[in-house]
Amino acid sequence: MLRIYAFPTPNNTKVMITAEEAGLRYQLSRVDLAKGEQRSPEHLRRHPLGKTPAIEHDELTLFESNAICRYLAGLGGSELYPEALAARAQVDQWAEFLSHHAGRWVLQFYWEEVIKRHFFRQPPDEAVLAEAQTMLEQQLPVLERQLEGQTFLANNRFSIADIIGYSQFEICPQTRIDLAGYPRIRQWVDAIKARPAVQRAQAALG
Ligand SMILES: N[C@@H](CCC(=O)N[C@@H](CS)C(=O)NCC(=O)O)C(=O)O
């Protein structure tokens, strides 16, 4: 029995999409971050920092969204996280690039412009956004070039690297990030958004 503990934010979206793309049966338990449910004693047993996502599968409890995506991809026996070492390394490379570089700065905008405003009624820190903008201007061209002549980021096969990236970039319209100069990134996001499993995952998460 697989149970996913989640709330609608990018780190949770990627886990839900991976579960749906891998064809897994699961139960979703919403942990309402706005109500502080992440800090309940029972959730702290699943995630020592009191965050989402987390999963329970039989005897296993797991947190950290990228680790969960890798686990769920393998659980479904899918090609989302290929077994061949070189292909897997390519997926890891782009997953890390997104998590530590380009996608990280997208999420900085999300934090400043969406989360702070919505949950804490605070304005964005413009100095932080200026740094994020500078980093994106350096890093988005790398992603745009990688998508030249190929549909997906790694091995030109749909993988958790695309899912991780999608979960970050699909929120850009909620921020002032302008992707007008990056047509391949926009096309990549739109193509992933249209996948039936992605639509099911996002509808379930709300
Ligand atoms: N590195 C973690 C980050 C988890 C994280 O920051 N989760 C946020 C939602 S995206 C959260 O639960 N925040 C609630 C809190 O910190 O109280 C992952 O990828 O799973």
The ligand as a Gaussian input file, in Angstrom:
#p B3LYP/6-31G(d) Opt

LIG

0 1
 N       14.043000      19.338000      -0.329000
 C       12.677000      19.034000       0.048000
 C       11.928000      20.330000       0.257000
 C       10.588000      20.093000       0.961000
 C        9.875000      21.403000       1.198000
 O       10.497000      22.461000       1.357000
 N        8.546000      21.305000       1.240000
 C        7.724000      22.480000       1.460000
 C        6.617000      22.507000       0.398000
 S        7.326000      22.661000      -1.218000
 C        7.058000      22.383000       2.802000
 O        6.515000      21.354000       3.158000
 N        7.079000      23.493000       3.576000
 C        6.359000      23.569000       4.824000
 C        7.203000      24.079000       5.946000
 O        8.440000      24.248000       5.770000
 O        6.636000      24.301000       7.003000
 C       12.019000      18.155000      -1.029000
 O       12.424000      18.268000      -2.195000
 O       11.141000      17.356000      -0.697000

